[in-house]
Amino acid sequence: MPQFHVLPEDVKPESFTATIRGGEARHLARVLRVGVGVEIAIFDGEGNRWSGVTQTVTEEQVGLVRLSALPDREPPCQIHLIQGLIKGERWEWLLEKAVELGATRISPVFSEFTVVKRAVVKNDKKTRDSKRSKWRARALAAAKQCGRGLIPPVDEPVALTQLLRTLGAPADGEKRVAAHVGSGEGWAMPADTALIRVAIGPEGGWSSDDLKLLEGAGFCVAGLGPRTLRSETAAAAALTLCSTLVQKPIT
């Protein structure tokens, strides 16, 4: 059975209880027809997961008892994906896979070769809010499916220059990599890496001006092999590589 999302304030570890509300409760009661005494998994979207046993089940709320913490499934360091915005279904596919592959934050950016028109995202507030709500829902669904405790935030799209200004200089324990044509040496991760920021260009890749901006902000440029990859494929490859390079040995 998949895990279910709960609000952090609805989890009471001190009493080993939790309450599932809203659409999640309706799905459990109406669609899955879960009864009393069934063990299910829950997560709060902030990185925490538990198992519990249903004590009460209605379409308004499901009460859990005998709450027990589940193993942490988050990556050993934060992985911030800075992604050139791409079109429609490919962007939604990318969001889903980025969550599955361990991204802890996703920042869409406009750059020189971005095909998606800024007007599509930056027209009126209602449309922007609707689009971001859809992105958050995709991230939530992916987190539920793959068993994560965290729902990675998806930022509002901004220009690459604006995001880099916001980031400032790299902090201690921070590694910055921009995927582009070149050697793979830049992917080496120091042992004390606590945060990786990985930048992937849009359909047309990074322009020479984009690369100058990225290098000026502390990003090293590294390749992902000899073949030309789609933007979403490059993102999946880079996230997999980051997760592998910082993975702690299982003890």
ChimeraX attribute file (.defattr): number of C-alpha atoms within 10 A of each C-alpha:
attribute: neighborCount
match mode: 1-to-1
recipient: residues
	/A:1	8
	/A:2	11
	/A:3	20
	/A:4	24
	/A:5	23
	/A:6	20
	/A:7	15
	/A:8	14
	/A:9	9
	/A:10	14
	/A:11	20
	/A:12	13
	/A:13	14
	/A:14	7
	/A:15	10
	/A:16	15
	/A:17	19
	/A:18	26
	/A:19	22
	/A:20	25
	/A:21	20
	/A:22	12
	/A:23	13
	/A:24	18
	/A:25	24
	/A:26	19
	/A:27	15
	/A:28	20
	/A:29	18
	/A:30	13
	/A:31	10
	/A:32	11
	/A:33	12
	/A:34	18
	/A:35	16
	/A:36	13
	/A:37	14
	/A:38	11
	/A:39	17
	/A:40	17
	/A:41	20
	/A:42	28
	/A:43	26
	/A:44	20
	/A:45	21
	/A:46	13
	/A:47	15
	/A:48	18
	/A:49	25
	/A:50	23
	/A:51	19
	/A:52	22
	/A:53	21
	/A:54	23
	/A:55	17
	/A:56	14
	/A:57	22
	/A:58	17
	/A:59	18
	/A:60	13
	/A:61	18
	/A:62	24
	/A:63	19
	/A:64	25
	/A:65	20
	/A:66	16
	/A:67	24
	/A:68	15
	/A:69	15
	/A:70	15
	/A:71	11
	/A:72	15
	/A:73	15
	/A:74	17
	/A:75	18
	/A:76	15
	/A:77	21
	/A:78	20
	/A:79	25
	/A:80	22
	/A:81	23
	/A:82	22
	/A:83	25
	/A:84	31
	/A:85	27
	/A:86	23
	/A:87	13
	/A:88	9
	/A:89	9
	/A:90	15
	/A:91	18
	/A:92	17
	/A:93	12
	/A:94	19
	/A:95	25
	/A:96	20
	/A:97	21
	/A:98	28
	/A:99	28
	/A:100	20
	/A:101	22
	/A:102	26
	/A:103	29
	/A:104	22
	/A:105	19
	/A:106	23
	/A:107	19
	/A:108	24
	/A:109	24
	/A:110	23
	/A:111	22
	/A:112	17
	/A:113	16
	/A:114	19
	/A:115	15
	/A:116	16
	/A:117	12
	/A:118	14
	/A:119	8
	/A:120	11
	/A:121	17
	/A:122	13
	/A:123	10
	/A:124	10
	/A:125	10
	/A:126	8
	/A:127	13
	/A:128	16
	/A:129	13
	/A:130	11
	/A:131	15
	/A:132	16
	/A:133	13
	/A:134	13
	/A:135	19
	/A:136	18
	/A:137	13
	/A:138	18
	/A:139	25
	/A:140	21
	/A:141	16
	/A:142	20
	/A:143	26
	/A:144	23
	/A:145	16
	/A:146	17
	/A:147	19
	/A:148	28
	/A:149	24
	/A:150	25
	/A:151	25
	/A:152	25
	/A:153	18
	/A:154	18
	/A:155	15
	/A:156	15
	/A:157	20
	/A:158	18
	/A:159	14
	/A:160	22
	/A:161	15
	/A:162	11
	/A:163	16
	/A:164	15
	/A:165	10
	/A:166	9
	/A:167	10
	/A:168	10
	/A:169	12
	/A:170	14
	/A:171	10
	/A:172	10
	/A:173	14
	/A:174	19
	/A:175	23
	/A:176	21
	/A:177	24
	/A:178	24
	/A:179	27
	/A:180	22
	/A:181	16
	/A:182	13
	/A:183	14
	/A:184	14
	/A:185	11
	/A:186	17
	/A:187	22
	/A:188	14
	/A:189	17
	/A:190	12
	/A:191	9
	/A:192	12
	/A:193	15
	/A:194	17
	/A:195	20
	/A:196	23
	/A:197	20
	/A:198	25
	/A:199	28
	/A:200	25
	/A:201	30
	/A:202	25
	/A:203	18
	/A:204	15
	/A:205	22
	/A:206	23
	/A:207	14
	/A:208	10
	/A:209	11
	/A:210	17
	/A:211	19
	/A:212	12
	/A:213	15
	/A:214	21
	/A:215	15
	/A:216	12
	/A:217	17
	/A:218	17
	/A:219	21
	/A:220	20
	/A:221	22
	/A:222	18
	/A:223	19
	/A:224	19
	/A:225	14
	/A:226	9
	/A:227	8
	/A:228	12
	/A:229	14
	/A:230	15
	/A:231	23
	/A:232	25
	/A:233	15
	/A:234	22
	/A:235	27
	/A:236	21
	/A:237	17
	/A:238	24
	/A:239	24
	/A:240	16
	/A:241	16
	/A:242	25
	/A:243	19
	/A:244	11
	/A:245	14
	/A:246	21
	/A:247	12
	/A:248	11
	/A:249	5
	/A:250	4
	/A:251	3
